[in-house]
């Protein structure tokens, strides 16, 4: 510590030289005054601020806090390179000067020199009006916090240096939530952070953040103390009001609270106040306010001030814990209702983004999904339930689950929207949502789209041209009695389809069609950067799209789903119809062998012939119509066998005396993946093998 000590002990209350960052041995407090900042205009020169942080910083409970004195009345703080040089600022209008004039500790010369106060100088807040203004400003600052760090930081900045020169803040570990009963003994932990964020100064700029030296923060004593029943600290915490630490009970409680620092001398007399932090139902911590030896001791009325600070801080911490739990639940709810990972589908690449409307509205009704379908197709879904609440998120989850179920039935897009509309009406009145459902077929290079009141998709072609697809708008889900119409469009290889919710294109500053045009221009400009023959990377494209959002554009949740159509070339597809007869398995083996030879995959011939024979045999045994056989060559070899029997096969262990039941067992053992999907006209059984 680069300062003149008044004792030989590690804790010193002398003012350090500007530019240093001394902390106490626990890394919990103290204080290099940072370069002076402009004082709050709502308080007297000797009082704290309610809206603007005091001029310096210190580490309190590990948290850096303000400790430097306020500027001399009649001075102002410049901006720019000279912002760190103290200059006169005017006294706020209507605020009385402190009794006895400006204390010596607040004059510019004394503050810059770092000399101790002359004896007998009046301290801040000599009058009741000063205390009332201080408590009002401090409680406003504490109440602004939404999490633990903000609450503790607000307490520290409000009290240092006007009310105290340093403060230690201990919180219960762990903090109970709501009405739950704490388990185990009462354990207090010194509250710490490593960084104070940049704050806006009085002229609209940002003050630089302050970073304490790591060595000072790491060289600490014990951070945890267990409050034993019947101990002196337990008795103090049972009380409602703060106490001076020169009282016998409080003096006996300090060793338990300070741990390894208990043998160090603390300010004598009434220069330390120990305040229990009592929440709604229980003690949640303690705060220790300290003053330097050269500063006037606390007065009896200061206990009332400390009580108000402790009460508002404890209630704020209770609020922060509850808010944190609710935010966690909201995050988990939203995360579980959206796809954790997009599927890997044949012939298409996928990317997605989701942004909530604001930190205070973490859940909403926007969703997206990609659902693999039989025949190597994929369903692309994006929807938006009205509202930003738990109710909207719950309705969204039910609609998304319904859409997945309907997709598994392989219904046409317009039929899916029709059933979603019925489901929304069953959920209750005014359950409105918009939705766009599309099915992409990589073999035919076509996409079928049905819309229910949702913004139209944008297709970015390989050459860089972006177009808004002409899709019938339809009515929102939940209106009832409305027919939905599907349209089939080309999906050329290399093109990118962008599905989104209206939060991306609509805000208070622009209407939806202006936003769609800006989105189209943004996609075209991004594609020009990569050239006409190379589409932009999908993940980077999503980021570029979100970059178009400006201030005021985040009025709604945003869900974004991008699909890059690679397709499957006709030369990589082999397709046949097989009559349901005994010769069908043999013919299927020959056709598969010839296709593999044409593709140069002869090493897979034995495995493919065996598996194709087993699957086709099961199909023709019960089918009444021709069986379909299709081979697809992509990064894997995929085989699909379809028939008109809706019953799905299941894997079972055949007994030694059984004549059948081993076909799917072989498929399960030899194939990379396999599955069976029910269709409106029957079912399809498929398997995949690695090649190359």
N, C-alpha and C positions, 0 to 999 in steps of 0.2 A: 504494500500500500504506500503510495507516494504522498504521504501527508504527515503533518506534525502531530504526534500522539500526545495526549495529556496523561496517559497511563502507560504502563509497560505491558499491558495485556492486548491480545489480538483485536478486541472490540474497541474501536476508537470512535469518538463522536466529534472529533475535530473536522473542520471542513476540508476536504481534499482539494488539491490543485486541479484546476480545470483541465480536462483532457484525459484524466485517469479514470479507471473504473474499479475502485476498491469495493469489495464486498466483505461481509462478515465471514468467519471461518465456516459457517454452514452454507454459504452461498445463498442466504435467504434474504439479505437486505443490504443496504448501503451501496454505494452511491457516488458515483462521480457526477457532479453536475454536468449535464450535457450543455452544449451551446444554448444560450438563453432563447426562449421562444416568447412570442407575444402572449401577454396575459389575457385572461377572459375579461371581456369588457363589462360583464355583469356583476363583478365583485370588486371590493376595495383592494387597494394595493397590497394589503397584508392578508387577504383572504384567498381561498381556493377558487378554482374555476368550476363552472357547471357544464360548460360546453367545449372549452378548448383546454388541452392538457397544460399543466404547469410547465415551466421552462426547462426542467432538467429531468434526468431519469435515474433510477436506481433499481437494483434487483431485490424484489420483495417476495419472500417465499420462493426465491429463485426467479421471480418475475421482475423484470426491469420496471422501475417506476420513477416518477418525477420527484426530484429532490432539490433542484436549484431554486433560489429565491425568485420572487416576482420582480419585474423591472421597476425602477424608480418612477413614481407618478410624474407625468409630464414628459415622458419619453415615448418613442415609437420604435418598432422593430422593422428594420429595412428588409426587403427581399433581395435575392440575388447573392453575389459573392460576399457582401458585408452582412448577411443575415445573422452571422454568429457574433457580431459585435454589438454589445448592449448600447442602446440609444434611448432617449426619452420617449415616453408614450403618455397620452393625455389621461387624466383621471376620469373614469366613467361618470357621465352626467347623473346627478341625483344621488351619488354614493358618498356618504360622509367620510371624511378623513378619520383615521384611527385616533383614539384619545391620546393626547400627549405627543401628537405629531407622528412622523414616520419613524418607526423603530430603527435603531442604529444597524440592526442586522439586515435591513432592507435598503440601506443607502447604497448608491452605486460604488462609492469608494471602498466601503467596508466589505461589500459583497465581492468585489474583484480582488481585494487584498487577502481575503480569507482570514482576517483577524477575528478573534473571539469578541463576543458582545461585551461592552462595558457593563459593570455591575449596575443593577437597579433600572436598567432600561425596561420600558413596558413591553409586554409580549402582545402578539396579535390576539384579536377577539377579546378585548377587555370589556366590551359592552355586550348586553344581551342581543342587541340588534345585529352585531357582527356574528354572533353565534347562530342566530336564526338564518341569516343569509348564507353562512357556511354550510349549515345542515341542509338547507334547501338545495343549494348547488350540489352538494355531495350526494344526496339521495337521488337527484336527477341523473347524475353521472352513473351511479350504481345501477339504477333502474334501466338504463339503456342496454345493459349487457344481456346477451341471450345464451351464453355458455359460461362454463366455470372460469375460464381464463379472462373473459371480458368482465365478469362480476368482480373477480379478485383484482384485476387491473384497475377497474373503476374505483374500488375502495382505496387502493394504494395511491392512485393519482389524486384522488380527492383529499387525502389526508396529509400527504408528504409534499412540501415541508410545512404547510400552514399550521396543521394541528400537531403533527409529530415529525420527528426527523427520520424515523425509520419505523417499519412495521413488519412483524412476523405473522403470517397467516397459516394456521393449521386447519386441515379439514379431515373429517372422518374417513376412514379407509376400511371397507368401501362405503360410499354414500348410499343410504337407503333411498328407495324410489317410492314416492307417494306414501301410502299407508302401510307398506310392508314393514314387518318387524325386523330390526337388525339382528343378525346372527353373530355369535361370538362376542368377545370382549370389545370394549371401546378402544380403538386404535386411531391415533391422530398422525397424519402425515403432513410434513411441510410442503405447502403448495409451491410448485416451481414451474417456470417456463424458461426458455433460453433466448427468447427474442421479443422485443417490443415492435409491433408493426409501425410502418410509416403512418403519420397522421396529417390531416389537412391543417395548414396554418391559417391565420386570420385573413390572408390575402388570397386564399384559394389554391395555393401551391401545396406541396407535400414536404413535410419535414423528413429528413433521412432517418431510416431505422437505426436503432442502437443495438449493438451486439456485444454483450459482456464477454470478457476473455474466458475461454474455456477453462483455463487453469483455476481461475477464481471460483467458477461454478463447481468444479469437480472436487476441490479441496474442502469437503464438508464433513461434519460429524454425522451422527445418527439422524436419519430423517424421520424415523418412526418412533412413537412413544405409546406404550400401552397404558391406559388409564386404569389403574387397579382400583377395585371397589374399596371404599373407605379411605383412600389416599387423600392427601391435601388437594391435589389437582382435581380429583373427583368431586370433592366438596365445593371447590370454587366453581366448577362447571355446572353443579346443580343449582347454583344461584341464577338469578335473572339479570342482575345488574353488574356492570363492570366494577372492579375494585382496584385500588392502588396496590402496587406490589410491595409497598413498605408495610402493609398489614401482615401480621404473622401468618395467616392462612395462605395468602398469596405468595409471600416470600418462601414458604415451605413448598409451594406447588411448582416454583420455577425449576428446581433441579430435575423434577420428573418431566417437565415440558421441554427443557433445553438439552437434556441428555448429556453428551460429551462436553457441552459448553457450560454446564451448571456450576463449575468451579470458577468461572470467570466473573469478575465484578461487574455488576450492572449499575446504571445510574442510581445514585442514592436519593433518598427523599422520595418525593412524589413525581418522579420523572419517568415512570413506567406505569401503564394501565393494562390490566389483563381483563379482556372482555369475552365472556362466553358467546358463542354463536348458536342461538337457539332457533331452529326451524319451526315448522308448524306443530310438530309433536315431540321433538327430541333435540338434544344437543348434537350439532353437526360439526362443531369445530371451536376454535378459539383464535383471538387476535390479540397480539401484544404490541401496544403503542409505546415508543421510546423517544425521549428527548435527550439532547446533548447536555453535558454538565454545565456549559456556560449559558444555557437557555433557561428561562424561568420555568419553574416546576408547574405541573398540571394543577389546576384549581378544582374545587369541589364541583363547580358547574360543568367542568370538562367531563365528568363522569356521565352527565346527561347526554352530552354530545357523543361520547363513545357508545353509550347505550343505543342512541338512534342509529349510529353507523353500523353497529353490530346487528341490530334488528333488521334493518333494510338489507344488509349484506346476506344474512341468513335466509331471509325470505327470497332474495334474488337467487341464491344458490339452490334452494328448493325448486324454484321455477326453472332454473337452468337444467337441473337433473331431470325433471319431468319432461322438459322440452327435448333434451337429448334422447331420452327413452322413446318418446313419440317419433322423433325424427328417425331413429334407428328402425322402429317398427315400420314406418312409412317407406324407408329405403328398402327394407327386406320385402315388404309387400309388393312394391313396384318391381323389384328385381325378380321375384318368383313368378310374377305375372307376365314377364317378357321372356323371350327365348334366351337361355343362357349362352347357347352357341347356335349359329345358323348351320343347317345341314349342308353336307357336301353332296351336291346333286350333279348328275351327269349332264354335261353340255351347258352349264350355267355357273357363273361365279356370283357370290352374294356378299354384300356389305351392308351395315346398318349403323344408325346413330339414334340415340334418344336423349333429349334434353328436357328437364322439367321447366315449368314456367318461371320458378324462382325458388330460392332456398326455403322460403316459408310455405311453399306449395310443392312438396316433394312427390306427391302422388297425383295422378291424373288419369284421364280416360283414353289417352292415345295408346295405340298398340300396333305392332307389325308382326308378321309371321311368314315363314316359308315352310311349306309342307310337301314332302316328296309324295308323288302319286304313282300309280302303276303306269307302266310303259315309259319309264324314265322321265315322266313329266314332273312339273313342280307347280304348286299353287302359291301365288304371291298375294299376301293380304296386308292391307293397312286400314286402320279404322280410328275413329275419334268419338268417344262418348262425351256428351256435354258435361262441363264442370271440372273442378280441380279439387276433389275431395275423396275421402275413403269410399263414399258411395259410388262415385264415378269409377274408381279403380275396381271396386267389387263387380259392378256391372260389366266393365271391360273384361275382367277375368272370365265371367260366365259367357260372354259373347265369343271370346277367343276360344274357349273350350268347345263351345257349340260349333264354331267354324272348323276346328280341327276334326271333330266327329263327322261333320257333313262332308268334309274333304275326303275322309276315309271311305265314304260311300261312293266316291267318284261321281258326284252329282254335277251337272252343268253349273257354271257360275251364277246364272240368273236364279236357278233353283236354290243354291246356297243362300243367296241374299233373301229369297222369299222365306226360307225357314228361319233365318236370323231375325227377320221382321216379326215373325210370329213369336219367337222366343223373347224378343224385347217387349212385346205387349204382355206376355205372361209375367214378366218381371215387375210390372206395375205401370201406372200412367206416367206420362212425360219421361219415359226412358228412351230418349232420342239419341241416335248415333248416326254417323256417316261411315261408309265402308266402301272400299274398292277391292274386288276379288278378281284375280287374273290367273289363267292357267297357261303355262308355256310348254310347248312340245318341241324338244330339240331336234326331233327327227324330221318333222314337217316344217320347221322354222316358222311356226305360226303361234300367235298368242290370242286367247279369247278373254275378253274383259267385260265385266258387268259392274255398274256403278250405282251406288245408293247415296246420292247427294254429296259426293266427295269431290275435292278438286281433281281435275284431270291429270293423268300422268304425262311426263315429258320423256320423249325418246331422243337420245343423242346418237346420231348415225356415225359410222366410222369416219366419214369425210369431214366431220366437224359441224354438220348441220343439226340443229336442235329443233324439234317440232313438238307442239302440244297436241296430243292425240285427240281426235274427235270421238269422244265416248259419250253416249247418251247419259245425261246427268242423273236422272232418276230422282226418287224421293228418299229422304232419310229413313233409316231403319227405325221402326217404332210408330210410323204414321198409320200403317195398316191399310189393307185393301188396295195396294198399288202393285202393278205389274212391273217387273224389272226386265230390261232388255240387254242382251249380250251382243257384242260385236267382235268379229274375228279379223285380225290384222297381221301383216307380215312382221316377222321378228328377225331381220337379217343378222347374219353372223358378224360379230364385232360391235353391234349396237348395244347401247346401255339404256335400260328403262329405269326411271326414277319415280318411285311412289313416295308420297309425303303427306303429312297432315297440314291443316291450314295455318298452324302456328309458324310455318316456315315462310309463308307468302303473304300473310295478312297481319296487320297491326294497327295501332291508332294512327300511324303516320302514313299508311298506304292501304288501298283496297286490295282485294284478293287478286283481281285481274292484273293490276299493276305489278303486284308481287310475282305472279306467274310469268309475266313478260321479263321481269328482271332475272328470274331464275333461268329462263330459256337463254337469255343473253349471257349469263354467267357460265352456263354449261358450254355454250358455243365458244366463248373466249378461252375457257380452260382447255377445250379440245384443240384449239389452234396452237397452243404451246407445244403439244406433243407431235404435231404433224398430221397429215391426212391419212397415213397408213398405220398409225399406232394410236390406239385409244388410250386415254389417260388412266393411270393406275386407279383401281376402284376405291381403295381406302383414301388415297389423296383426293380423289374427286369428291367424296363425302365431306372431307374437311374443307375443301374449297367452297362447297355449297353453303356450309354453315358460316363461312367467313363473310358471306354477303349480309349477314345480320348486323345491323348497326344499333346505336343507342335508341331505346324505345321500341325495338322490334321483338322483344321477348315478352309478349303479352300472353302467350299461350304455350302449352307443351308442344314439343316437336318430335315427331317420329319420322324416320327417314329409312327407306329400304331401296337399295340400288342392286340391279341385276344386270350382269354382263352376259350377253347371249353368245356363247361359243358355238352351240349347235353340234349336230353330228352329221358328218358328210354322208351323202347317199352311198358312197363306196364303202363305208364302214357299217352298213346295215344289211342284214340278210333276213328275209321274211318269207314264211311259207304257211300254207294251209294243209292240214293233214286230216284225212278222213278217219273217223273213229273206228278203226278196224285193227285186226291183229297184226297186220303188216306195218302199222304206223311207227312203232318203235324202231324197226330196222331201217325204214326210210329216213327217219329223223337222224339216225346215226350217220348215214351216208351223206345227207345234206350238210350236217355239221362238219364232217371231215373235209368235204370239198371247200367249204367256206374258210376253214382254218388254213388249208393249203394255199388258198388265194391270198390270205393275209400274212402268210409266213409264220404261222403260229403252230407248226406241226408238233412242237413239244407238249402242247396241251391236248393233243388228239385223244389219248387214252382216257384222261380224266373227263373230258367233255363228252365223249361217246357214252361212257358209263353213266354219268349224271343225267344227260339228256334222255337216255333210254329209260331210266327209272322214273323220271318226272312225266315223260310222255305216256309211259305204261299206266301210271296212276290216273292220268287225264282221260285216256281213251276207254278205260274200264267202265266209267260211269257216264261219259259224255254222250249226248244225242246229236250234237252238231259238230262241224269241223273244228279241230283243235288248231290253235295258232302256235307257231314256233318262230321266235325272233332272236337273232344274235346281234349284239352291238359291240363294236370295238372302239373303246375310248382309252383312258388310262388303265382300265380293267376290261376284261371280257365278261359281258353280261348276257345271260340266257334267260328268256321269258317264255313260259308256256301258259296259254290261256285256254279255258274251256267254259262251258255254260252251266257248270255245277256250282252253286253258291257255297256249299260246305267247304270250310278250310281244312286242309290236312294238319295233323298234329304229330309231333315227334313222340314215339313211344319205344320202349325197349322190347324187342321181340324175344320170345322164349325159344329154346333150342328146338322145340317140336313144331313151331309155327312155320308155315310155308311162305308167308309174306311179312310185311311190316318192317323190312330192313332198308327200303329205298330212301326214305328221308334220313335214316341214320347215316347212310353213306354220304348223302348230300351235306349233312351237318358236319361230317368228319373231313370232307375233301374241299368244300367250298370256302372261299374267303368270307362271304356273307350269303345269307339266303333269307327268304321270307315269302309270305303269301298274303294277298290283298283281295278282299271281296269287291267285285264290280257290280254295276247295275245289271249286267248281263251274265254274271257268273263270277269267275275269279281268275287270278293270274298268280302263278308260282314262279319265282325267279331265284337265280343264284349268280354269284360273281366269282371269278378266278383271276388271280394276278398273272400278268404276262410281261415279258421283256425285262 
